């Protein structure tokens, strides 16, 4: 059974000029212990999907359709108080900038123990002991001493480790990690990714990893979902999507990655830009930028269809199935 199920999710933002649809009919699931990567250009709707799942949509954004189920329980209609109990206890969150996730006025130990005690029935001493174990598990040296330090006394990479420890504090079943390595240098990125994988395997947590870095996706994920203009373009096993992309947009993303085995003067690029929410074209949203565009792409929107081992929202595969 799936740990998380997102069914036909629609997120809208009312504005003076009408309602803007930011997520349009998104469906996917994540199995227990699985790492699902969500990738796409800026503005594709990746972070918005994560925010909708953890109940942190910025007003006036609202879920206007579909369902989000965690272990079979619907969570998209819960009030703020009920969602607060789920967030932290059953869903952990890791954000892009560790500085905004930590309170600069409190020690790391206080923030960890308060989080643990808010969700688990343990004493102060047990919470402190668990906090030390979490810091140790996330690779922070001398955790007994570092527990009494403040966030400004940690480097960027160490702060992100603390944020991961906080996300794991109440042993959640699902972790939503939104660009967890973007603010870090490359050598630290690799350590954080390895840490995330190991800790999640040990704790049996599933992860939704939001990023625009295909290298991180290839290194970390079991499956990958490619988003474009608030819709799913392709979803499938990570090696299938990377090595045999089924959607022209995914092909473009893969072709844009530098290849050290080839001597090229210029990198490939996808011409044009992601459409604004008030100017999403009819039919397939990618059609103005697509090198394989057909007349049908401009009028009808394709559904996700079987395309080898993955599924792609592209008329090329609809034609093959038909």
C-alpha positions in Angstrom: 0.0 0.0 0.0 1.2 3.5 -0.8 2.3 5.7 2.1 1.3 8.9 0.3 -1.3 9.3 -2.4 -1.8 12.5 -4.3 -4.9 12.3 -6.5 -5.9 14.9 -9.1 -4.5 17.7 -7.0 -5.5 21.2 -8.1 -4.0 24.4 -6.4 -5.4 27.8 -7.3 -4.6 31.4 -6.5 -7.5 33.9 -6.7 -6.4 37.3 -8.1 -7.9 40.5 -9.3 -7.7 39.3 -12.8 -9.3 35.9 -12.2 -8.2 32.6 -10.7 -4.7 31.3 -11.6 -4.3 27.5 -11.6 -0.8 26.8 -10.2 -1.1 22.9 -10.0 -3.3 21.3 -12.5 -4.5 17.7 -11.9 -1.3 16.2 -10.3 -1.4 12.5 -9.3 1.4 10.3 -7.9 2.1 8.1 -4.9 5.1 7.2 -2.7 5.7 3.8 -1.2 7.1 3.3 2.3 10.9 3.7 2.3 10.9 5.0 -1.3 12.7 8.2 -2.4 10.7 10.1 -5.1 12.5 12.9 -6.8 10.5 15.9 -8.1 12.3 17.9 -10.8 11.7 20.7 -13.2 12.6 24.3 -13.9 11.9 27.1 -11.5 8.1 27.8 -11.5 7.1 24.3 -12.5 5.2 23.8 -9.2 7.6 21.5 -7.3 7.8 23.5 -4.0 4.0 24.2 -4.3 3.3 20.5 -4.4 5.4 20.0 -1.3 3.7 22.9 0.5 0.3 21.5 -0.3 1.2 18.1 1.2 2.6 19.5 4.4 -0.3 22.0 4.7 1.8 25.2 4.4 0.3 26.8 1.3 0.7 30.6 1.4 -2.7 32.4 1.3 -4.5 33.2 -0.9 -3.4 29.8 -2.4 -5.8 27.0 -1.8 -6.4 23.4 -2.7 -9.3 23.6 -5.1 -9.6 20.0 -6.1 -8.3 16.4 -5.6 -7.2 14.6 -2.5 -4.0 14.0 -0.4 -3.9 10.8 1.6 -1.3 9.8 4.2 -1.5 6.1 5.1 -5.1 6.0 3.8 -6.2 9.0 5.8 -7.2 12.2 3.9 -5.2 15.2 5.2 -6.0 17.9 2.7 -9.2 18.9 4.5 -7.9 19.0 8.0 -7.9 22.2 10.0 -4.7 24.0 11.1 -4.7 22.4 14.6 -5.1 18.9 13.3 -2.5 19.5 10.6 0.0 20.8 13.2 -0.1 17.4 14.9 0.6 15.6 11.6 3.4 18.0 10.6 6.4 16.9 12.6 4.9 13.7 13.9 4.0 11.9 10.7 5.5 14.3 8.0 8.9 15.9 8.5 10.1 18.9 6.4 13.5 20.0 5.4 13.7 23.4 3.7 16.2 25.1 1.4 17.8 27.5 3.8 18.7 26.1 7.2 19.0 29.6 8.7 15.2 30.2 8.3 14.4 26.7 9.8 16.2 27.3 13.1 15.4 29.8 15.8 18.6 31.9 16.4 17.6 32.6 20.0 17.4 29.0 21.2 20.2 26.4 21.5 20.1 23.5 19.1 19.3 21.2 22.1 16.3 23.2 23.2 14.9 23.2 19.7 15.4 19.4 19.3 14.0 18.5 22.8 11.0 20.7 22.4 10.2 19.2 19.0 10.6 15.6 20.4 8.5 16.3 23.5 5.7 18.0 21.4 5.2 14.8 19.5 6.4 11.9 21.7 5.5 11.0 25.3 9.0 11.2 26.8 10.7 12.9 29.7 13.1 15.9 29.4 16.0 13.5 30.0 14.9 11.0 27.4 14.3 13.8 24.9 17.8 15.1 25.5 19.3 11.7 25.1 17.4 11.2 21.9 18.6 14.6 20.6 22.2 13.6 21.2 21.6 10.3 19.3 20.0 12.3 16.4 23.0 14.7 16.2 25.3 11.7 16.2 23.3 9.9 13.5 23.4 13.0 11.3 27.2 13.2 11.6 27.7 16.1 14.0 30.9 15.6 16.1 30.9 15.9 19.9 27.1 16.0 20.0 26.9 16.3 23.8 28.8 19.6 23.6 27.2 20.9 20.4 23.7 20.4 21.9 24.2 23.6 23.9 25.4 25.7 21.0 23.3 28.2 19.1 22.7 28.0 15.3 25.2 30.8 14.5 28.0 28.6 15.9 27.4 26.0 13.2 28.6 26.1 9.5 26.0 25.9 6.7 26.5 22.2 6.2 26.3 21.5 10.0 23.1 23.6 10.3 21.5 21.6 7.5 22.4 18.4 9.4 20.6 19.9 12.5 17.6 20.6 10.3 17.6 16.9 9.1 17.9 15.8 12.8 14.9 18.1 13.6 12.9 16.6 10.7 13.6 13.1 12.0 13.0 14.0 15.7 9.5 12.4 16.0 10.3 9.5 13.6 7.9 10.7 10.8 6.8 8.3 8.0 7.3 10.8 5.2 9.9 13.6 4.8 9.4 16.4 2.3 12.8 17.8 1.4 12.6 21.0 -0.6 16.0 21.8 -2.2 17.9 20.5 0.9 21.4 21.0 -0.7 21.0 24.1 -2.7 22.5 26.5 -0.1 25.6 24.2 0.4 28.8 23.7 -1.5 29.3 20.6 -3.7 31.4 18.5 -1.3 28.9 19.1 1.5 26.0 18.4 -0.8 27.2 14.8 -1.4 27.5 14.2 2.3 24.0 15.5 3.0 22.5 13.4 0.2 24.3 10.3 1.5 23.1 11.1 5.0 19.5 11.6 3.9 19.6 8.2 2.2 21.2 6.3 5.1 19.0 7.9 7.8 15.8 7.3 5.9 16.8 3.7 5.2 17.5 3.2 8.9 14.2 4.9 10.0 12.2 3.4 7.2 10.9 6.9 6.1 9.8 7.7 2.6 11.2 10.9 1.0 9.8 13.4 -1.5 13.0 15.1 -2.7 12.3 18.4 -4.5 15.3 19.7 -6.6 16.3 21.0 -10.0 19.6 19.1 -9.8 19.5 16.0 -12.0 22.8 14.8 -10.5 21.2 14.7 -7.0 18.2 12.9 -8.5 20.3 10.3 -10.2 22.4 9.7 -7.1 19.5 9.5 -4.6 16.1 8.6 -6.0 14.2 5.4 -6.8 11.7 7.1 -9.0 11.5 10.6 -10.5 8.5 12.9 -11.4 9.2 15.6 -14.0 7.0 18.7 -13.6 6.3 21.4 -16.2 3.9 24.4 -15.8 2.0 22.9 -12.8 1.5 19.5 -14.5 3.3 16.1 -14.5 5.2 15.6 -17.8 6.7 12.3 -16.9 7.1 9.9 -14.0 9.0 6.6 -13.8 12.0 4.7 -12.4 15.0 7.1 -12.2 17.4 5.2 -14.5 14.6 4.8 -17.1 13.7 8.6 -17.1 17.4 9.7 -17.2 18.6 7.2 -19.8 15.5 6.9 -21.9 13.4 10.0 -21.4 9.9 9.6 -22.9 8.8 13.2 -22.9 10.5 15.9 -25.1 10.8 18.2 -22.1 12.7 15.5 -20.1 14.9 14.9 -23.2 15.7 18.6 -23.2 16.5 18.6 -19.5 18.8 15.6 -20.0 20.5 17.1 -23.0 21.3 20.3 -21.1 23.5 18.4 -18.6 27.2 18.8 -19.5 28.8 15.5 -20.6 32.5 15.2 -19.8 32.9 12.5 -22.4 32.0 14.9 -25.2 33.9 17.9 -26.4 31.3 20.6 -27.1 31.6 24.3 -27.4 28.0 25.0 -26.4 25.6 23.3 -24.1 22.2 22.2 -25.4 19.3 24.4 -24.2 15.5 24.4 -24.3 14.5 27.5 -26.3 11.9 29.8 -24.7 10.8 29.9 -21.0 8.3 28.4 -18.7 4.9 30.1 -19.3 3.4 32.4 -16.7 0.3 31.1 -14.9 -1.9 33.6 -16.7 -0.5 32.6 -20.1 -0.4 28.7 -20.1 -1.1 27.6 -23.7 -4.0 25.4 -24.6 -3.2 21.7 -25.3 0.1 20.5 -24.0 1.7 23.4 -22.0 5.2 22.5 -23.5 4.0 22.8 -27.1 5.5 26.3 -27.9 9.0 25.0 -26.9 8.7 21.4 -28.2 10.9 20.3 -31.1 8.4 17.4 -31.9 5.2 19.5 -31.7 2.2 18.3 -33.8 -1.1 20.0 -34.5 -2.8 17.8 -31.9 -0.4 19.2 -29.2 -1.8 22.7 -29.6 -5.5 21.7 -29.2 -5.7 18.7 -26.8 -4.0 18.1 -23.5 -2.5 14.6 -23.3 -2.9 12.4 -20.2 -0.1 10.4 -18.6 0.2 7.3 -20.8 2.4 4.2 -20.5 5.7 4.9 -22.3 8.0 1.9 -21.7 8.7 1.6 -18.0 7.6 5.1 -17.2 4.5 7.2 -18.0 4.5 10.4 -20.0 1.9 13.1 -20.9 2.8 13.3 -24.6 0.7 12.7 -27.7 3.7 10.7 -29.2 2.8 7.9 -26.8 -0.9 8.3 -27.1 -0.6 7.7 -30.8 1.5 4.6 -30.2 -1.0 3.2 -27.7 -3.9 4.0 -30.0 
